[in-house]
């Protein structure tokens, strides 16, 4: 991203990581830790504002190096979640999308719209040909996102996720650039 913000609409925008976001992220985690740590391994390892700052420094470094593209979702000027290309495979022109959102704002289309913007950016600006979303089979809210975005279900990765000393199946979804262009 050349600028620091991708505008979606009057209420919604994506911003590149800044250290000043640490407190907002930490407030969300403290308020919703039990809910969020079920599917997000990094939440359990984030116990202080300083931990959030370390994550933000890492995100900035990986963004600069092109290995990831982490953005934060701002709704009505308040940080409420994140959408990212959590893995970028330049040699294959592919990437994996990951996301999280404050539990209190789910069901408003925020993640779907944020993903639409990151998809557009990946296909139009980053020379990406294939995007993937992997969602735990037991996480229906997360699975609904690729369905709403017209991703194709490719299959189930049995025991594809190991978190909290337990294995879970993962549902794999993908979207190709040519499909995205055709559907626009």
C-alpha positions as CSV (number, residue, x, y, z in Angstrom):
1,X,0.0,0.0,0.0
2,X,1.5,3.3,-1.0
3,X,-0.7,5.4,1.3
4,X,-1.4,4.4,4.9
5,X,-5.2,4.0,4.4
6,X,-7.5,2.1,2.1
7,X,-11.0,3.8,2.3
8,X,-14.0,1.5,2.0
9,X,-16.8,3.9,2.8
10,X,-17.7,6.7,5.2
11,X,-17.6,4.4,8.2
12,X,-15.0,1.9,7.2
13,X,-11.3,2.0,6.4
14,X,-8.2,-0.2,6.5
15,X,-5.0,1.2,7.9
16,X,-1.4,0.0,8.0
17,X,-0.1,-0.9,11.5
18,X,1.2,1.8,13.8
19,X,2.6,1.4,17.3
20,X,-0.1,3.7,18.6
21,X,-2.7,1.0,17.9
22,X,-1.3,-1.2,20.7
23,X,-3.6,0.1,23.4
24,X,-6.8,-0.3,21.3
25,X,-5.8,-3.9,20.4
26,X,-5.0,-4.7,24.0
27,X,-8.4,-3.3,25.2
28,X,-10.2,-5.5,22.7
29,X,-8.2,-8.6,23.8
30,X,-8.8,-7.9,27.5
31,X,-12.5,-7.4,27.0
32,X,-12.9,-10.5,24.7
33,X,-9.9,-12.7,25.4
34,X,-11.9,-15.9,26.1
35,X,-13.9,-15.5,22.9
36,X,-10.9,-14.5,20.7
37,X,-8.3,-17.0,21.9
38,X,-10.4,-20.0,20.8
39,X,-9.3,-19.6,17.2
40,X,-6.4,-17.1,17.3
41,X,-3.2,-18.6,18.7
42,X,-1.5,-15.2,19.1
43,X,-4.1,-14.0,21.6
44,X,-2.9,-16.4,24.3
45,X,0.6,-15.0,23.9
46,X,-0.4,-11.4,24.1
47,X,-0.6,-10.4,27.7
48,X,0.5,-6.8,27.8
49,X,0.5,-3.6,25.8
50,X,4.2,-4.3,25.2
51,X,3.3,-7.6,23.6
52,X,0.9,-5.7,21.2
53,X,3.7,-3.3,20.4
54,X,6.0,-6.2,19.5
55,X,3.4,-7.7,17.2
56,X,2.9,-4.3,15.5
57,X,6.6,-3.9,15.0
58,X,6.7,-7.4,13.4
59,X,3.7,-6.6,11.2
60,X,5.4,-3.4,10.0
61,X,8.6,-5.3,9.2
62,X,6.8,-8.1,7.3
63,X,4.7,-5.6,5.4
64,X,7.8,-3.8,4.4
65,X,9.5,-7.0,3.3
66,X,6.4,-8.1,1.3
67,X,5.9,-11.4,3.2
68,X,2.6,-10.2,4.6
69,X,0.2,-7.3,4.3
70,X,-1.4,-6.6,7.7
71,X,-4.1,-3.9,7.9
72,X,-6.3,-2.8,10.8
73,X,-10.0,-2.3,10.4
74,X,-11.4,1.0,11.6
75,X,-15.1,1.4,11.9
76,X,-16.4,4.9,12.7
77,X,-12.8,5.9,13.4
78,X,-12.2,3.2,16.0
79,X,-9.9,0.2,15.6
80,X,-12.2,-2.9,15.7
81,X,-10.2,-5.7,14.0
82,X,-7.8,-6.7,11.3
83,X,-7.7,-8.2,7.8
84,X,-4.4,-9.3,6.3
85,X,-2.6,-11.3,3.7
86,X,-1.1,-13.4,6.4
87,X,1.1,-15.4,4.0
88,X,2.2,-14.2,0.6
89,X,3.8,-16.7,-1.8
90,X,5.4,-14.4,-4.4
91,X,6.7,-17.3,-6.5
92,X,3.2,-18.8,-6.8
93,X,1.5,-15.3,-7.0
94,X,-0.8,-16.5,-4.2
95,X,-1.7,-15.3,-0.7
96,X,-3.8,-16.4,2.3
97,X,-6.3,-14.0,3.9
98,X,-6.8,-13.9,7.7
99,X,-9.1,-11.7,9.7
100,X,-10.5,-11.0,13.2
101,X,-13.1,-8.6,14.5
102,X,-14.4,-7.4,17.8
103,X,-17.2,-9.7,18.8
104,X,-19.5,-6.8,19.5
105,X,-19.5,-5.6,15.8
106,X,-20.0,-9.0,14.1
107,X,-22.9,-9.4,11.7
108,X,-22.6,-5.9,10.2
109,X,-20.7,-6.9,7.0
110,X,-17.5,-5.3,8.3
111,X,-15.2,-8.2,7.7
112,X,-16.8,-9.0,4.3
113,X,-16.3,-5.4,3.1
114,X,-12.8,-5.3,4.5
115,X,-11.9,-8.6,2.7
116,X,-13.4,-7.2,-0.5
117,X,-11.1,-4.3,-0.3
118,X,-8.0,-6.4,0.4
119,X,-9.0,-8.8,-2.4
120,X,-9.2,-5.9,-4.8
121,X,-5.9,-4.5,-3.7
122,X,-4.2,-8.0,-4.0
123,X,-5.5,-8.6,-7.5
124,X,-5.1,-5.1,-8.9
125,X,-1.9,-3.9,-7.2
126,X,0.1,-6.9,-6.0
127,X,0.2,-9.3,-9.0
128,X,-1.7,-12.0,-6.9
129,X,-3.5,-14.6,-8.9
130,X,-4.9,-16.9,-6.2
131,X,-6.3,-16.0,-2.7
132,X,-7.1,-18.6,-0.1
133,X,-9.1,-18.5,3.2
134,X,-8.7,-21.3,5.7
135,X,-11.3,-21.5,8.4
136,X,-11.8,-24.0,11.2
137,X,-14.7,-26.3,10.4
138,X,-16.2,-25.6,13.8
139,X,-16.1,-21.8,13.3
140,X,-19.3,-21.0,11.2
141,X,-18.9,-17.2,11.4
142,X,-15.4,-17.5,9.8
143,X,-16.6,-20.0,7.2
144,X,-19.4,-17.6,6.2
145,X,-16.9,-15.0,5.0
146,X,-15.5,-16.9,2.0
147,X,-19.0,-18.1,1.1
148,X,-20.2,-14.5,1.0
149,X,-17.2,-13.5,-1.1
150,X,-17.9,-16.3,-3.7
151,X,-14.8,-18.3,-2.9
152,X,-14.8,-21.9,-4.1
153,X,-14.7,-24.6,-1.4
154,X,-11.7,-26.8,-2.3
155,X,-12.0,-29.3,0.6
156,X,-11.4,-30.1,4.2
157,X,-7.9,-30.3,5.6
158,X,-8.3,-33.0,8.3
159,X,-6.5,-32.0,11.5
160,X,-5.2,-28.9,9.6
161,X,-5.2,-26.6,12.6
162,X,-3.5,-27.3,15.9
163,X,-4.4,-24.9,18.7
164,X,-4.6,-25.2,22.4
165,X,-3.2,-28.8,22.2
166,X,-6.1,-30.0,20.0
167,X,-6.5,-30.6,16.3
168,X,-9.3,-29.2,14.2
169,X,-10.3,-29.6,10.6
170,X,-9.9,-26.7,8.3
171,X,-12.1,-25.7,5.4
172,X,-10.1,-24.4,2.4
173,X,-11.6,-21.8,0.1
174,X,-10.0,-20.1,-2.9
175,X,-10.6,-17.3,-5.4
176,X,-8.7,-16.8,-8.6
177,X,-8.2,-13.4,-10.2
178,X,-10.0,-14.4,-13.4
179,X,-13.1,-15.5,-11.4
180,X,-13.0,-12.2,-9.5
181,X,-12.8,-10.3,-12.8
182,X,-15.7,-12.3,-14.3
183,X,-17.9,-11.7,-11.2
184,X,-17.4,-7.9,-11.1
